[in-house]
Amino acid sequence: MYAWIFHHLPGNLFWRVLQSVVLVAAVVAALFLWVFPAIAPYLTLLEGDPAVG
């Protein structure tokens, strides 16, 4: 999948690497801004240790 994306990006190697870094940064930002906060209430990990109390 990553090779397919990298192959279809326009430009030479420098611009492809730069575009790949921007794409990865956008995905990480979307995860931290919208996805992780949306699923946080459903994670039992965040409620504490189930063995205690």
N, CA, C and O atoms as CSV, one atom per row, in Angstrom:
chain,resi,resn,atom,element,x,y,z
A,1,MET,N,N,0.825,-1.182,0.000
A,1,MET,CA,C,0.000,0.000,0.000
A,1,MET,C,C,0.874,1.251,0.000
A,1,MET,O,O,0.621,2.180,-0.768
A,2,TYR,N,N,1.900,1.286,0.855
A,2,TYR,CA,C,2.745,2.474,0.935
A,2,TYR,C,C,3.537,2.667,-0.345
A,2,TYR,O,O,3.733,3.800,-0.786
A,3,ALA,N,N,3.988,1.590,-0.940
A,3,ALA,CA,C,4.707,1.691,-2.209
A,3,ALA,C,C,3.780,2.208,-3.305
A,3,ALA,O,O,4.203,2.986,-4.160
A,4,TRP,N,N,2.529,1.783,-3.284
A,4,TRP,CA,C,1.568,2.260,-4.291
A,4,TRP,C,C,1.351,3.755,-4.134
A,4,TRP,O,O,1.343,4.489,-5.123
A,5,ILE,N,N,1.175,4.215,-2.896
A,5,ILE,CA,C,0.986,5.645,-2.650
A,5,ILE,C,C,2.232,6.416,-3.082
A,5,ILE,O,O,2.128,7.434,-3.766
A,6,PHE,N,N,3.399,5.936,-2.687
A,6,PHE,CA,C,4.648,6.613,-3.014
A,6,PHE,C,C,4.855,6.652,-4.522
A,6,PHE,O,O,5.347,7.646,-5.056
A,7,HIS,N,N,4.487,5.586,-5.204
A,7,HIS,CA,C,4.655,5.513,-6.653
A,7,HIS,C,C,3.739,6.499,-7.373
A,7,HIS,O,O,4.111,7.016,-8.426
A,8,HIS,N,N,2.569,6.771,-6.838
A,8,HIS,CA,C,1.603,7.632,-7.500
A,8,HIS,C,C,1.721,9.111,-7.118
A,8,HIS,O,O,0.991,9.944,-7.655
A,9,LEU,N,N,2.617,9.442,-6.208
A,9,LEU,CA,C,2.831,10.848,-5.873
A,9,LEU,C,C,3.623,11.519,-6.988
A,9,LEU,O,O,4.551,10.918,-7.529
A,10,PRO,N,N,3.273,12.758,-7.343
A,10,PRO,CA,C,4.005,13.439,-8.413
A,10,PRO,C,C,5.334,14.001,-7.920
A,10,PRO,O,O,5.524,14.223,-6.724
A,11,GLY,N,N,6.241,14.225,-8.850
A,11,GLY,CA,C,7.511,14.878,-8.541
A,11,GLY,C,C,8.671,13.912,-8.433
A,11,GLY,O,O,8.531,12.701,-8.606
A,12,ASN,N,N,9.824,14.493,-8.140
A,12,ASN,CA,C,11.021,13.676,-7.974
A,12,ASN,C,C,11.083,13.122,-6.553
A,12,ASN,O,O,10.127,13.275,-5.792
A,13,LEU,N,N,12.176,12.489,-6.190
A,13,LEU,CA,C,12.291,11.813,-4.900
A,13,LEU,C,C,12.109,12.771,-3.732
A,13,LEU,O,O,11.423,12.440,-2.765
A,14,PHE,N,N,12.715,13.959,-3.808
A,14,PHE,CA,C,12.593,14.931,-2.722
A,14,PHE,C,C,11.138,15.287,-2.465
A,14,PHE,O,O,10.693,15.273,-1.318
A,15,TRP,N,N,10.386,15.608,-3.522
A,15,TRP,CA,C,8.989,16.010,-3.359
A,15,TRP,C,C,8.122,14.852,-2.916
A,15,TRP,O,O,7.167,15.052,-2.165
A,16,ARG,N,N,8.430,13.642,-3.363
A,16,ARG,CA,C,7.672,12.471,-2.918
A,16,ARG,C,C,7.865,12.221,-1.427
A,16,ARG,O,O,6.910,11.924,-0.710
A,17,VAL,N,N,9.091,12.343,-0.972
A,17,VAL,CA,C,9.366,12.161,0.460
A,17,VAL,C,C,8.676,13.252,1.267
A,17,VAL,O,O,8.088,12.972,2.312
A,18,LEU,N,N,8.743,14.497,0.793
A,18,LEU,CA,C,8.092,15.600,1.483
A,18,LEU,C,C,6.577,15.390,1.542
A,18,LEU,O,O,5.964,15.609,2.586
A,19,GLN,N,N,5.978,14.972,0.442
A,19,GLN,CA,C,4.540,14.717,0.421
A,19,GLN,C,C,4.176,13.546,1.329
A,19,GLN,O,O,3.128,13.564,1.974
A,20,SER,N,N,5.025,12.538,1.382
A,20,SER,CA,C,4.770,11.400,2.261
A,20,SER,C,C,4.797,11.824,3.724
A,20,SER,O,O,3.962,11.380,4.512
A,21,VAL,N,N,5.741,12.672,4.090
A,21,VAL,CA,C,5.830,13.155,5.461
A,21,VAL,C,C,4.595,13.987,5.816
A,21,VAL,O,O,4.062,13.874,6.921
A,22,VAL,N,N,4.147,14.814,4.888
A,22,VAL,CA,C,2.954,15.630,5.131
A,22,VAL,C,C,1.723,14.727,5.276
A,22,VAL,O,O,0.886,14.964,6.146
A,23,LEU,N,N,1.608,13.706,4.441
A,23,LEU,CA,C,0.481,12.777,4.544
A,23,LEU,C,C,0.475,12.043,5.879
A,23,LEU,O,O,-0.574,11.907,6.509
A,24,VAL,N,N,1.627,11.574,6.307
A,24,VAL,CA,C,1.720,10.869,7.585
A,24,VAL,C,C,1.371,11.823,8.732
A,24,VAL,O,O,0.663,11.438,9.663
A,25,ALA,N,N,1.860,13.049,8.670
A,25,ALA,CA,C,1.549,14.030,9.713
A,25,ALA,C,C,0.055,14.331,9.752
A,25,ALA,O,O,-0.513,14.497,10.831
A,26,ALA,N,N,-0.587,14.403,8.591
A,26,ALA,CA,C,-2.026,14.668,8.546
A,26,ALA,C,C,-2.816,13.505,9.143
A,26,ALA,O,O,-3.797,13.721,9.853
A,27,VAL,N,N,-2.395,12.283,8.860
A,27,VAL,CA,C,-3.081,11.112,9.419
A,27,VAL,C,C,-2.916,11.070,10.933
A,27,VAL,O,O,-3.881,10.810,11.652
A,28,VAL,N,N,-1.718,11.321,11.419
A,28,VAL,CA,C,-1.469,11.317,12.862
A,28,VAL,C,C,-2.274,12.424,13.544
A,28,VAL,O,O,-2.849,12.208,14.610
A,29,ALA,N,N,-2.314,13.607,12.932
A,29,ALA,CA,C,-3.086,14.706,13.503
A,29,ALA,C,C,-4.575,14.362,13.547
A,29,ALA,O,O,-5.242,14.641,14.543
A,30,ALA,N,N,-5.098,13.765,12.485
A,30,ALA,CA,C,-6.514,13.379,12.464
A,30,ALA,C,C,-6.813,12.348,13.547
A,30,ALA,O,O,-7.855,12.411,14.200
A,31,LEU,N,N,-5.898,11.401,13.738
A,31,LEU,CA,C,-6.101,10.401,14.779
A,31,LEU,C,C,-6.155,11.045,16.158
A,31,LEU,O,O,-7.050,10.746,16.949
A,32,PHE,N,N,-5.201,11.927,16.451
A,32,PHE,CA,C,-5.144,12.535,17.776
A,32,PHE,C,C,-6.236,13.570,18.005
A,32,PHE,O,O,-6.660,13.765,19.145
A,33,LEU,N,N,-6.702,14.234,16.961
A,33,LEU,CA,C,-7.711,15.276,17.133
A,33,LEU,C,C,-9.133,14.743,17.139
A,33,LEU,O,O,-9.978,15.269,17.864
A,34,TRP,N,N,-9.426,13.703,16.344
A,34,TRP,CA,C,-10.810,13.254,16.204
A,34,TRP,C,C,-11.041,11.797,16.569
A,34,TRP,O,O,-12.018,11.488,17.252
A,35,VAL,N,N,-10.180,10.903,16.137
A,35,VAL,CA,C,-10.448,9.469,16.332
A,35,VAL,C,C,-10.230,9.063,17.783
A,35,VAL,O,O,-11.129,8.495,18.402
A,36,PHE,N,N,-9.068,9.341,18.330
A,36,PHE,CA,C,-8.780,8.915,19.702
A,36,PHE,C,C,-9.726,9.532,20.728
A,36,PHE,O,O,-10.187,8.817,21.618
A,37,PRO,N,N,-10.039,10.837,20.646
A,37,PRO,CA,C,-11.023,11.374,21.607
A,37,PRO,C,C,-12.411,10.755,21.443
A,37,PRO,O,O,-13.149,10.640,22.421
A,38,ALA,N,N,-12.772,10.362,20.242
A,38,ALA,CA,C,-14.093,9.776,20.020
A,38,ALA,C,C,-14.205,8.379,20.622
A,38,ALA,O,O,-15.281,7.989,21.075
A,39,ILE,N,N,-13.111,7.623,20.633
A,39,ILE,CA,C,-13.179,6.257,21.160
A,39,ILE,C,C,-12.733,6.160,22.613
A,39,ILE,O,O,-12.883,5.102,23.224
A,40,ALA,N,N,-12.191,7.229,23.184
A,40,ALA,CA,C,-11.705,7.199,24.563
A,40,ALA,C,C,-12.774,6.785,25.575
A,40,ALA,O,O,-12.446,6.040,26.499
A,41,PRO,N,N,-14.028,7.220,25.461
A,41,PRO,CA,C,-15.018,6.790,26.454
A,41,PRO,C,C,-15.299,5.287,26.438
A,41,PRO,O,O,-15.796,4.745,27.426
A,42,TYR,N,N,-14.995,4.625,25.360
A,42,TYR,CA,C,-15.271,3.189,25.240
A,42,TYR,C,C,-14.096,2.315,25.658
A,42,TYR,O,O,-14.219,1.090,25.672
A,43,LEU,N,N,-12.969,2.912,25.996
A,43,LEU,CA,C,-11.788,2.156,26.392
A,43,LEU,C,C,-11.803,1.917,27.894
A,43,LEU,O,O,-11.820,2.866,28.678
A,44,THR,N,N,-11.795,0.650,28.293
A,44,THR,CA,C,-11.771,0.340,29.709
A,44,THR,C,C,-10.381,0.529,30.285
A,44,THR,O,O,-10.222,0.566,31.505
A,45,LEU,N,N,-9.389,0.649,29.450
A,45,LEU,CA,C,-8.020,0.906,29.908
A,45,LEU,C,C,-7.941,2.197,30.705
A,45,LEU,O,O,-7.188,2.286,31.675
A,46,LEU,N,N,-8.699,3.177,30.310
A,46,LEU,CA,C,-8.594,4.497,30.920
A,46,LEU,C,C,-9.341,4.625,32.238
A,46,LEU,O,O,-9.240,5.656,32.904
A,47,GLU,N,N,-10.078,3.614,32.622
A,47,GLU,CA,C,-10.871,3.696,33.848
A,47,GLU,C,C,-10.064,3.322,35.085
A,47,GLU,O,O,-10.559,3.477,36.201
A,48,GLY,N,N,-8.879,2.852,34.928
A,48,GLY,CA,C,-8.054,2.464,36.058
A,48,GLY,C,C,-7.846,0.967,36.099
A,48,GLY,O,O,-8.241,0.249,35.181
A,49,ASP,N,N,-7.236,0.508,37.146
A,49,ASP,CA,C,-6.935,-0.905,37.297
A,49,ASP,C,C,-8.180,-1.661,37.740
A,49,ASP,O,O,-8.741,-1.349,38.790
A,50,PRO,N,N,-8.629,-2.656,36.960
A,50,PRO,CA,C,-9.838,-3.390,37.341
A,50,PRO,C,C,-9.644,-4.264,38.575
A,50,PRO,O,O,-10.625,-4.676,39.195
A,51,ALA,N,N,-8.407,-4.550,38.940
A,51,ALA,CA,C,-8.157,-5.380,40.103
A,51,ALA,C,C,-8.306,-4.603,41.414
A,51,ALA,O,O,-8.445,-5.185,42.490
A,52,VAL,N,N,-8.274,-3.290,41.292
A,52,VAL,CA,C,-8.366,-2.453,42.493
A,52,VAL,C,C,-9.794,-2.007,42.694
A,52,VAL,O,O,-10.428,-1.484,41.778
A,53,GLY,N,N,-10.302,-2.217,43.904
A,53,GLY,CA,C,-11.589,-1.727,44.296
A,53,GLY,C,C,-12.731,-2.215,43.499
A,53,GLY,O,O,-13.874,-1.844,43.767
